[in-house]
Amino acid sequence: MFTLIIAGEAIFLLPFILIRVFRPIIREAFVISDLEIGKAQALYGVMAMISYVFGGFFADKLEARKLLSISLILTALGGLWMLSIPSFESLRLLYGFWGVSTILLFWAALIKATRLWGNASNQGLSFGLLDGGRGAFAALIATFGAFIPGLFFPDDGTQITYDEKVTTIQYIIGFVTIIVSTVAIFVWFIVPKAESDSQETAPLFDIKKVGELIKQPKVIFHMIIIVCAYSAYKITDVYSTYAKDVWDYSLEEASFFGVLIQWIRPIAAISIGWIADKYLPSKLILWSFIVMGVFSSLLGFGLLDGLPIAMSIMAFILMVIGTYSLRGLYFAIIEEAKIPIAITGTLVGIISFIGYTPDIFMSLLSGYMLGEDPTVVDYQHLFQIFTLFPLIGLITTIGFRKTIRRN
């Protein structure tokens, strides 16, 4: 399980964690805006959507060790490309490549392996450990990375030059690329070999199986729950830039705020996963959406304006707790829905196809709402729109629970 946890986050360090933690530096080193970052990540989302569908069938047919290792190596090769500080158009292509390399052979295989590792009575803890462990690994890497700017930025109060920003981000990218490559090697040698890849003659892509799944209301509700929860996760990308743009934090201070957010993830995900096995995961999903909705409303409608910054920081922390609790729970309800293990990979592919569409639209929405030089009002408008997602998620979870009880 430990290897699955490390691999499960290493694959996303380059396309996502770098942007989430070091977004202020990346904007200036790559000379790109939030909208351009959104466009690059939108192409990732499009390619990932296609990959989710077909990836589910690979997971039900082929050995996880091979699928995970190949994905990690391909993703690390993209890190070498990023080291060159490519143009915006090249960066878009890189994100499109990552949309395939991180998902097609990887995602459904990871989720299926996690479900198999746990039993029916501890799915909450299994997925909580997966996301919490992934969060701890990401936070550890981000913490080390956050100290890198201090090695290159002047400490005498002089202006940071463009070259210093580029050098700093190149060291961070190189550091992360080496880690991803190393994890690929560990996965190949540590993850147990399957007895054999499936030799069934059934086609890799079974459209009949897909049709049977998407007709089920509980599967549709599950898709929408993930859309709303993942939208909350995607908006954490702007938390560090909020600190810089609204609270006037320096680049280093904003990066450390991003690191703080990362450290909340393992605490929230593992704790909620442990609690979920004593109750129902879907019940805790309800409360997580409520927490997110309340505190995003406070930020969105300016109800914390004029109060000490500590109040806003606390609102962000509580939103993050709700967000990462959802991350640790939304695949645990597969067991609650009584989906057969044999089609877990196919199910994950189908619900991920819709569930992870925020990879396409949330970055674009954030970039469009924030523009070139965002103010506190721009961030408020963004959070006002975002508040709709916890509300929709709450209503959908109620529908999911009613459907499960009827069945």
N, C-alpha and C positions, 0 to 999 in steps of 0.2 A: 504493500500500500504506500509505503514511504516513497518508492520510486515513481509510482503513479502520480503522487502529489507533486513531486519536483518537476516531472515531465509536464504535468498539466498546467503549470504556470510558466515554465521556461519557454514554452512554445509561443506565449503571448508577450514576452518581455519586450521584444523588438517592436512589434506593431502597436502595442497599447501602453505598456507600463512606462516606456520612455516618454511618450506624449503626456501621459497622465501626471507624472511627477516632474518632468523637466520641460513642460510646455513653454514657459516663459523664455528659457534659453533657446529652445528649438526655434521658436518664432523668429528670434533675432539672428541666430546663426544661419538658418536656411532662408531668411528674408521672406517669410510667408506669413499670411494672415490666418486668423481663426477660420475664415470661410474657405481658404485654400486647403487647410488641414482637413476641414469637413469634406471637401470634394475628394481628396485622396482617400479618406476613410470610407466615403460612400462607394467608391469603386471596390474597395475591400469587401464591403457588405454585399454588393451585387455578386461578386465571384464566390463569396462564402455561401450565399443563398443556394446557388447551384450545387456547390460542393456538399452542403448539408444533406441534400436529398440522396445523392449517389453514395455519399460516405456511409450512410446507415447500412446499406447493403454490403459494402466492403467489411464493415464491422461484424456482420452476421456470418461472414464467409471465411475471413482470413485471420491469420495469427496477429494478435495485438502487438507483440514485440516488434515485428517487422514494420507494421503500420506506423507505430509511434516513432521508431528510430529514423525511418526515412523522412517523415514529416519534420523532425527536429533538424536534420542535416540540411534539408532544402531551405528551411527558414533561416538557419545560420548563414547560408550563402547570400541570402538577401541582406543580412547585416553587413557583409563586405561591400555590397553595392551602396548601402546607406553611408558607409564611411567616407565615400567620395563627396559627400554633401551635394547630391544631385539637384538638378533644376526641378521646378515644380512639376513639370510634365513627367519627368523621369520618376519623381517621387510617387506620383499617381500610379504609374505602371508598377512600381515596386509594391505598393499596397495591394494592387490587383493580384500580383503574384502571391503575396502573403495570404490573400483571401482563399487561395487554393491550397497552398502549402500547409497552412495551420489547421485546415478544416477537413479536406477531402478524405485523407487517410487517418486522421487523428481523433476528431471530436467524438464521434459516436463510439469509436473503439474505447476511448477513455471512460465514457459514461457507462457503457456496458460492463467493462472490467470492474468498475466501482460497485455496480449493482451486484455483480457476482461475488465480490469480496465480502459484502455484508449479507446478512440474512433478512428474512421478511420482517423481523421485529426490531431491527436497528438500522433501517434505511436512513432515518434522520441523522443519526450519528455518522454513518458512512459518508453521506454527501456533505455533512457539516465538516468532517475531517478533511475531505477532499478540498472543499473551497477554503476552509480555514487554514489548512496546511499550505495550499497554494498562496494564500494571502500572506502567511508568515514568510514564505520564501521570497515573494515579491517585495515585501517590506524590508527584508534583510538586504536584498540586492539594492533596493532604492536607498537604504540608509548608507551603505558604502558609497554608492554613486553620488549621494548628496554632498559628500566630503570632497569630491573631486574638484568642484568649482573653486573651493578655497585654496587649492594648490596652484591655480592659474590666475585667479582674480587678484588684483592688487589690494593690499590691506591698508594702504596709506590714504584712502579716500579719493584717489585719482579715478578718472573715467575709465571704464572697462572698454577695451578696444574690440573691434569686430574680430580680429585674428585671435584674440584671447577667448572669445566666445566659441569660435569654430574649433579651436584646439581642445577646449574643454569638452564640447559635445562629442568630438571624435574619440577622445579617451573613454568617455562613458559608453558610446556605441561599441567600441572595440572590446571593452570589459564585458559587456553583455553578450556580444557575439561569441566570445570564448566560452562563456558559461553555457550557452545554448548548445554549442558543439560538444562540450564535455558531457552534458546531460544525455545527449544522443548516444554517446559511447556507453555510458552507464546503463541506459535502458536496454541496449542490445545485449549486454553481458549479464545483467542482473534480473530482468523480467524473465520469468520461467518460459521455456519453449512450450508451445501447445503440442499435443500429441501429433497433430497434423492439421493442415488447413482443410476446411470442409471440402469433401469430394462429391457433394450432392450435385445432381444434374440440373437442379432448378435454376432458372435464370438469375443473374445477379440483381437485375432490376425487375421486381415483381409488381406490376401495376395493379393487379387484383388485390394484393396485400395492402397497398397504399390506399386503394378505394375503400376497403373495409375499415381501415383505421380512421380516415378523415370523415366518415359518416357518423362516428360516435361523438355525441355531445361532450363527453368528458375530455376527449382529445382536443376538440375545438376550444373549450374553456382553458385547457392547459396551455395551448398556444398563446391565448390572449394574456394569461397570467405572466408568461415569460416575456411577452412584448412589454408589458407595463413594468415588470421588475428589471428587465435589462435596460429600459429607458432610464431608470433611476441610476443604474450602474454607469451608463454612458455619460450622464451629466456630471459625474464626479470628475470627468476630464477637465472641467473648468474651475474646479475648486482652488487650485493653486494660482490660476490667473486672477481669480476673484481677489485672493489675498494681495496680489501685486497691484491690481488696478483699483480696488476699492479701499483696501486698508493701507495702501502705500508701502507694502513690504518690498524689500530688496529681492533680487533674483535668488540669492541664497536662502533668504527667509521664506520666500514662496515655495522653494523646492522642499525645505524642511517641513512646511505645512502639508505639502503633498505626501511626504513620508509619514507624517503623523496619521493621515487618513488611511494609508496603507496598513498601519499597525492595528487599526481598529478592526480590520477585516477578519483576521484569524480569531480574535476574541469573540466577535459577534457570531461568526459562522459556526464555530465549534460549540459555543454555549447553546445556541439555538438548536443545533442538531441534537445535542444531548437532551434538551428539554422536549424536543419534538417526539422522541421515542417514548415519552411518558404521556404525551397527549397525541393529537393528530397534527401532522405537518400543516395541513390546510388551515387549521384553526390559528396557528401562529403566523401563517401568511396573512391572514385577515388583519391581525394586530400590527404587523409590520407595515402594511399599506396605510393603516390609520396614522401611525407615527410619522411616516414620510409625508402624508398629506397635510398634517397639522403644521409641521415645521417648514415645509416648502411654502405654505401659505403665509407664514410669518415673514419669511424673506421676500416673497414675491410682492406682497402688498405693503411693504415698507413698515411693518409694525415694530421692527427693531431699530428703526432709524432714530438717531439721537441717544441711544442707549450705549453703554460701554461695549467695545468690540468683543469682550469676553462673552456677551450674550449671543452675538452672531456666531462666534466660534462654537458655543454650546449647541446652537441650532444645527450647524453643519454636522457636528459630531453625532447628534441624535438622528439626523437624516441618514448618515452613513451607517449607523447601527441598524436602522431599518432596512437599508439597501443591502448590506452584506448578510443580514439574516435571511432575506429573500434568496440571495445567491446560494445560501447553504440549504435551502428548502425546496426550491422549485423542481428539482428532479427527484426528490424524495417522494413526491406524491405519485410517481409512477407505480410504486407498490400499493399505495392507497387506492389507486384506480384499478388494481388487479390485472395489469397487462402481463401476458405470458413472457417469461424470460427469453424464449426463443426468438421473439420479434422485437426485443429491446432496441437493438441497433436501428432497425427500420423505424420504430416509433421515434427515437431520438432524432433521426434524420428529418422526419416529417414535421415534428413540432418545432425543431430548430429552424427549419426553412422559413416559417412565419415568425417564430419567437424571437429570432435574432435580426429581424429587419431594422431595429434601431441602429445597427451598424451602418445602415444606409442613410436614414433620415435624421437621427439625433445630432450627428456631427454637423450636418448641413444646417439644421435648425439653429444649433448653437452659434455656428459661424455667421449665419445670416442675421440673427438677433443681436450679436455682439459687435459685428462690423470691424472696422480697422482700429479704432481707439475707444474701447468700451467704457461706459460710465456706470455708476450704480443704478441708474434708471434702466439702462439696457439689460443689466443682470436681473433687475426686478421683473421686467417684461418676460424674460426667459423663464424665470421661476413661476410666474403666473400661468404660462402655458403648460409648464411641466406638471403643475398641480392636478391637471386633468388625468394624468396617468395613474397616480395612486387611487383616485376616485373610481376610474374604470376597473382597475385591478381589484379593488374592494368588491365591487358589484359582481365581477366575474368569479371571484373566489366563492362568493355566496352561491352562485349558480353551480359551480363545480361541486360544492359540498352537498347541495340538494340532489344533484344527479347521482352522486356516489351513494347517498342514503337510499334513494329509490331503487338502485341496482342491487 
